[in-house]
Amino acid sequence: MAFTLQVIRGSTTYTISHPYYLEGAEGMGGASIRNIEEGGPFQDGLTHLDERLDPRTITLKLNVVGASASTLDGYRDTLMTIFKPVRGVPITLKITRDDGSVRQINTRRTGPLDIPLLAINRPGNLHRAVVQLRAADPRWYDPTEISVPFLGASDWWLAYNTIGTADVLEHVESPGTAQLWANSGSVVSGSPWTIFFRSGTATGNPLGDSYAFGQNASGTSAIYFIANTLGFFQTSIDVAGAMSVAAMAAGTAGYFLTTNGGTSTVYANGTVLATRAGVSMPIEAASAPGTARWRSPDNVGGGTSNIWTIALPHAAIYNIALTSTQRSALDAAARVGGSAYNVAVVYTGDIDSYPTITITGPITNPVITNTTTGDTLDFTGGTVGSADAWTIDTRYGRKSVVNTAGSSVENYLSLDSDLATFRLAPDPIATGGTNVISVAGTATGTATLVTLAYYNRYLSY
C-alpha cells in the first residue's frame, strides 16, 4: 500500500497529491524529550526524576503546480483553506503507512504560510509553500477507538451481540438446587455446538448421569460433562476419566465445552484444559438423545445431597462452535455479581494512553484498578443507579467524573485514587503491552456494564 498524507478539516479530507506535492516533512518522528531533574547543594550532577514529551513542530514543504497561472491562483486559495486557522477545529494530519496502518496527529498552524513569489517559478506555474504546524499533544494515534466491555450485559447470552439469537438453543440464569434443564432444541449429529457456564461451588458426591456440574467424593470442586447411561462421553476436572484435566480453581470461572469437526475441547477462562477426538454430539440424556440436559445435582445416583453453595450465575447452549472472540465476549458479558475479576487489555501503542471509562448502573462501590501499574479509581461509598451512568475522563486537561446529567460526582472518588496517572502503559512497563484491569463492585444487575475506551498512541508516524 502506497504512503499517503491527508489533512482532515472537520468533515472534509484533503489528500496531498496532485496538484499538491510533498517535497519533504520535518518533525514527524520522535518528539523532543525534556528531562526533569533536581539537585542538592552538595550533590555531584543531578537526580533524574522523569521525562516529558515537548510539543511537536511539524514543517511541511509543498510544491503546487498548475496548468496555467489562473489555475495556480485557485490552487493557492485552496491551500490557504486547508491550513487556515478555525477556532475549535484542529488541522489533523493523517498518514496511511506503507504497511497499511493509519496514524493521525492533531495540530494547529503556527507562523506564516509562506508562498514566496519568485519570478523564476512563474513560467512553470509553480509555487513552493512552507507550512509550519504545532501539535500541543505530540503523540500520534490510531484513529480507531478501542472499547473493552466489562461486567454484564442485558442479553448476556448474546455476548454483546457477537452471537446471533438463532444460534442460542437455551440459556438459564441462577439455576436452583436440583433444577433440571433440558434445551428445547437439538443439534444434528456431527454438527458443532457449545455449552457455556459460569462456575459455582457445590458439596457432596455427584453420581449418576446427565449432569454438567458437581463435586467429587474428596470434596474437591469439579466440573463434569457426563452421559453415563449411554456410555457415550465423560469429561471431568480432578476426576479420572476420558478427559481428566487440572482441578478447578477457587472462585468462579467461565467454562466452555465445544465440539467442532468431531473434536471436543474444554476451556476455562480462555485456556484449553483438554481435548478429545471422536465426539460428535452434545451431552445426551437417555430419554432424549441429541439434546443437552443441565442440572445442579441433588442426591443423584444415591449420593449425598448436592446443592449450590455459590449460585451459578449463567449457563447456555449454542448450536455453533463459538470463536475465540465470541468466547471472550460471552465470558465477559456473563460476569455479573459482586466479586472482582480481571481482564487483560493488550495495549499495542508505544506511549501512554489515557482512557475514558463509563460505568453504567446499577452498581455500588465500584473500584477499577490497573493492577499492572497499580493505579486505582476507587468509588467506595458511591452508587451508580440503574438509570444512571458515570463517565471518567482520564485525559489531561479533561480529567473529570460526571453522571448522565453532566453533574460532577468526583466527590465519590477516594482521596488516594489515581485520576491523575490512571493510564494504559506500553511495553516494557507492561510486559508485551498487557495491562490487567480489575473491576469490582456490589449490587450489580444484568444491565451493569463498564467500558474502557482508548486509542493506541505512538511516538512516530
N, C-alpha and C positions, 0 to 999 in steps of 0.2 A: 504494500500500500504506500502510495506516494505521500511524502511530507507536505502538509498544508498548514497555512496560517490564516486564521479568520479573526474578525473583530465583531463582537456582539454588542449592539447598542439597543437596549430594550428588546423589542420583538424582531428586530432586523439583524441579519447576519451578513457581513461583507467578507468575501473571500479575497485575500491579497494575491491576485493573479491578474492577467491582462485586464485593463491597461496598467495595473499597478504591479511592479516587480520588486521583490525584496532583494536588495543588494547586500544587506547584512543586518545583523541584530546583535546588540551587546547587552549584557546584564541578565541573560536568560538562565544561566546556570545557578550555582550555589550563591545564596545571598551573603552579604558581608556579615561577619560574626563579631559581636562586641563582647569581650571578656569582662566579667565583673570580678574585681579583685579588691582586697583590702590589705593594709599593712600596719604594723605597730612601730613605735619609736626605736626599738632595739632589734627589729626583725630584718634579716637579710632577705632581700627580694620581697615578694608579695604572696598572699594566700589566695588561691583561686577559689571563688565562690560558685560561679555559674557562668553561663554564656547565653546571649540573646541574639536573635537574628535582627539585623537592622532593616529598615525599609529598603526596598529594592528600586533602583532606577534602570529602566529599560530604554535603549535607544534603537529606533528603527530607521534604517536608511532605505529609502524607496526611490525607484525610478518610475516616472509616469510618462508614457508615450502616447501621443495622439496622432490620428491620420491627418489632421490639419490643425492650424493654430486655434481656430474657434472650437474644435472638438477638445483640444487640450484645456481650453478655458473651462469647459463643462466638467472635465475630469478633476481639475483643481478645486472647483466648487464642491464636488462630491467628496474629495479628500478632506476638505475642511468640515464637511458634515459628519464624516466618520469620526473625526477626532475632536469635535468641538466640545467644550465643557457644558454639561447639562446637570443641574443640581439633582442629586439623588439617583443618577443613572451612571454607573461605572463604565469605563472602557474595558471590556472583558476580552482578553486575548485568548483564543482557543487554538491549541496545537493538536493536530492529528499526526501522531508519530509514524515513523516507517513501520513499526510493529503493530500498528492499528489502534493502539491505546490512545486515549484522549486526555489532555490536561488543560486546565484553564487557570487564569490569574486575573484578579480584578485590579484595575489601575485607574489613575486619573492623569490627565495631561499636565505637564509642568513645563514652563518656559514656552518660547515661541514655536510655532510650527513653521520652520524656516524653509522657504522655497526661493532660493536666490534666482534673480532674473539675470541670466548670463547670455550675452549676445551669441556666444559660440553654440549654445543649445537651441537657439531659435529656428535655424533651418531644419533641424531634425524633429521639431515639435516635442522637445524633451524637457521635462522638469526633474530636478533632483531635490527630494524633500527629506528633511530630518525631523522625526517625531520623537520627543522625549516624554516618557511616561514614568509615573511613580506609583509603586504598589506599597501602600502602608502596611499591608499584610504580605510579606514576601513569599509566602508558600503557594506553590501550585496545587491544584486539586483535581481529582477526577469528578466531573460534574454529575455522575450518577450517585445519588444519595442511597446509602445502605441503611435499611431499617431491620433491626433484630427484635423479634417479639419474645416476651417473657410472660409467664403466668396467665393461663386461662384463655378461653375463647367462648363466645356464646354457643357456638356449634363446634365444640372441641373435636368431635369425631370427624369433622371435615378438614381438620389440620390447617386452619387459616385458608380454607378453600383450595388447598392443593390436592384434595381428594374429592372426586365428584360424588354426588348423592347416589347415583346409580351403582356405585361401587361399594356402598355400605350395606351389608346384609343385616347387621344388628348392632346396636350399641346399648349399653346399660350403665347406669350410674349408681354407685354405692350399693351393690347387691347385699342383701341381708343374709343372716345365717341360714345355711341350707337352701338358699334360693336357687331354684333350677332355672337355667336359661337355655332355651333351645331356639336358635335363629330360625326365622320363618322361611328363609331362602335356602338354597343348597348350591353346592359347587360341583360342576361336572368332573368326573374322574379325569385326572391329568391336567386340569386347569389350575392356574395359580391362585393362591389365597393367602391371607394373613390374619392371624389373631394377635390382638394387642391388649395389654392391660397394665395399669399402674399397680405395683405390688403392695400388699398389706402384710400383716403378720398373723399367723394362725397358731393354734395349740392343738395337740392331740396326735393321733395316728391315722392318717388318711388312707384307708384301704378300700379296695373296690375298683370301680372303673368310671369312665366318662366324667372325670373332673379335671380341672385345669390349675388348681392351686391347692396346696395343703402343707403339711409338715410331717417329717418322718418320726419314727419311734424314738429317736435320740433327742428329740426336741429342737432340732436344727431347722430353721426356716428353709423351705424348699419349694420349687415350682415343679408341677407335673403336667405333662400333656399325655394322657393315658387313654387307651381303649382296650383294656384287657379282655373284655368279653369276646372280641373278635380276634384277639391275639395279633392285633394289627400294628400298633405303634406305641412306643413309650418313650417319653423324654423326661429326664429328671435332672435336678441340680442337687448335688450332695447325696444322691441315691444311685446305687449301681443299676445300670440299665443300658439300653441301646445307645443313648446319648448322654452318658453321665459326664457332667462338667462341673465347674467350680461352684462352691457354696454361695448362696445368695447373700449379698451384703446387707448389713443392718440398714434400717430405714426403708425408704421407698425407692423404686426404680421403674423404668419403663421397659417392659419385656415384649418381644415380638417372636412369634413363631411363623415363619414364612416358608411356603413351598412354591418352587418355580422350576419347571423343567424336570420334575421328579426328584429334586433335592430339597430337603428341609434344612433351614438354618434357624438357630435360636440366637437372638440378640438381647443384650442387656445394656441400656443406655448407649446404644450405637455400637457396642463391642460384640463381635462374634464370639459366642460361647461354645457352639458346637454345630456340626453339620452332619447330615446323613442322607445318602442317596437311596433311591428306590421307593420313595414315599410320594404318592400321587393324589391323596385325598385329605380333607380335613379330619380332625378327630371325629370318630364315628361312635354313635350310641347304637346298641343292638336294636333298639326299637325304631331307629330312623337312620339307616345308613346314608352317608352323603351329607349329613347335617352336623353341625358342631353344637355341643352342649357344654354349658359352663355352670358351675355352682361352687359355692363355698361349702365344702363337705361337712356334714353333721352326722356323726355316728354311722358313716358309710362302712359297709363290709364288716360290721360287727366291731369296729374300732371305737375308741373313746370319742367323746363329743369334740367336734371341731368347730370353732367359732372364730370370727374375725376379732382380734384384739385391737387392730387398727383398721378402720373402714377402708375397703378397697374403693378408691375414687372412681375409676373408669375402666371399662372393658369394651372391646368392639371386635367385630369380624368383618373382613372385606373379601370380595371376590377377585382381588388383584394382588400381586406381589408388590408391596409398596417399595418405591425407590428410596435411596438413602435420604434424599431431600424430604420426601413425604414422611419417612420415619422420624426424622429430626423435628419436623414441624408438628407432627402428631404428638410426640412426646412432650414438646414444649407447651402445646395447647392443653394437654391433659394435666399439667402440673398445677392443679388448683388445690389449695389447702393452706395451712398455717405455717408450714416449715420452709426454711430457706433451701434454695437449690442453686446450682452453678451452671452457667452456660459459657463455653469457650468462644470468645469473639476473636477471630483471626484477622488482625489489622495488617493490611499489606502496604500501607504508606511508610515513608521513612522519616517522618517528623510528626510530633504530637498532633492529635486531632481532638477537639473538644466537642462532645456530642450534645444533642438535645434529647432529653428523656421525658416521656409522657407517662404519667400514672393514671390509669382510668379505674375508677372505683367500681365496686366497694372494696376498700382495704384499709386496715387500721395498722398503725405503727410500721409504715413501710421503711425499709432500710435497703439501700443499694450500695454495694461495695465492689470496687475493683480490687480483688484480692491479690492481683499481680503487682499493683503499685501501692496498695494499702490505703487508697483514697476512699472515703465513705461519705454518703449523703444519708443522714440519719434523721428521720421524721418521727421518732418515737414520741407518742403523745398526740399525734395528728391522725385524723381520719379523712380519707377521701370518700365522699358519699357516692351512692350508686348512680346519681345523676351528675356527677362532677368529674373533672379531670385536672390534674396538676401538671404543668409544663415546667421543666427545669432546663434552663438555657445556661450551659457552662461556658459559652464562648466569651472571650474577653471583650469588654465594652458592652456586653448584653447580659451579663450574669444576673439571673432573676429566677424566682419561683412564683408562678401565678396560677390561679384557678381558671375555670371555664369562663367566669365573668370578667377575667382580666385583672382581678384584685390580687395583691401580693399576699402570699401565705408563707413567706420566708421566715416568719416568726416561729414556725413549727420546726425549722431546721436547727439541729442541736449546735451548740457553740463550738464543739470540736469537729464539726463536719468540714469537708474539704471542697467547698464550692469553688474556691479559687484555683485549685490544682487538679480537680477531677478530670481525667482525660483517658484516651486510649493511647498507649505508649507503643512505639515501634521496637523492633529488634535493635540492639541487644538488651534494652531494659526489659522488654517482654520477649522471651525466647521464641523465635520464629514468628513474632508478632501476636502471640496468643495472650490475650487479656481475659482472665477468668472473672466474669461478672456474677456476683451473688445477689439475689433478690429475696427478701424476706418480708413477711407481714402476716397479719392475722385477720380474721373475719372477712375472708375473701369470698367471692362467688363466681359463677360461671361467666359473668361479664368482666371480671377483673382482668386487666391487661396492662403490662408495662412494655413500652417500646423504647429502644435506644437507636437514635438516628445519627448518622455521621457521614463524613466524606473522607476518602483516603487522600492524604495530603503529602506533598513531595517537595524536596529541596530544589529540584531542577525540572525543566520542561521535558 
